[in-house]
Amino acid sequence: MKAIITQTDDFAREAEVEAITAQPGSYRLQFNSQLATARDPAAWQRNFALVLQKHELTALRDLIDAAL
């Protein structure tokens, strides 16, 4: 599951959450960006990725909800 979280004329950032089938209950959370002025403007660049257990992903969601 992906979502664009930032979009301007020359920059985009997406967040992606994907279940890891080889590790049930684990998920990969990854942030990517795309810059129109880059050498390859169509390419997405990985900014940050981590593996979380379902309860950790839930805690992150709760933190974001509380902050908003």
URFENZI-V832872 format. One record per residue. N is the residue number from 1. RES is the residue in three letters. NEAR is the number of other C-alpha atoms within 10 Angstrom. Layout:
{{N | RES | NEAR} {N | RES | NEAR}}
This chain:
{{1 | MET | 8} {2 | LYS | 12} {3 | ALA | 11} {4 | ILE | 13} {5 | ILE | 11} {6 | THR | 11} {7 | GLN | 12} {8 | THR | 9} {9 | ASP | 7} {10 | ASP | 11} {11 | PHE | 14} {12 | ALA | 16} {13 | ARG | 19} {14 | GLU | 18} {15 | ALA | 18} {16 | GLU | 15} {17 | VAL | 18} {18 | GLU | 13} {19 | ALA | 17} {20 | ILE | 14} {21 | THR | 9} {22 | ALA | 7} {23 | GLN | 9} {24 | PRO | 10} {25 | GLY | 12} {26 | SER | 18} {27 | TYR | 20} {28 | ARG | 15} {29 | LEU | 18} {30 | GLN | 17} {31 | PHE | 20} {32 | ASN | 17} {33 | SER | 19} {34 | GLN | 19} {35 | LEU | 18} {36 | ALA | 14} {37 | THR | 10} {38 | ALA | 11} {39 | ARG | 8} {40 | ASP | 10} {41 | PRO | 13} {42 | ALA | 11} {43 | ALA | 13} {44 | TRP | 15} {45 | GLN | 13} {46 | ARG | 13} {47 | ASN | 12} {48 | PHE | 11} {49 | ALA | 14} {50 | LEU | 10} {51 | VAL | 16} {52 | LEU | 18} {53 | GLN | 16} {54 | LYS | 14} {55 | HIS | 11} {56 | GLU | 13} {57 | LEU | 17} {58 | THR | 12} {59 | ALA | 12} {60 | LEU | 13} {61 | ARG | 12} {62 | ASP | 12} {63 | LEU | 11} {64 | ILE | 10} {65 | ASP | 9} {66 | ALA | 8} {67 | ALA | 7} {68 | LEU | 6}}
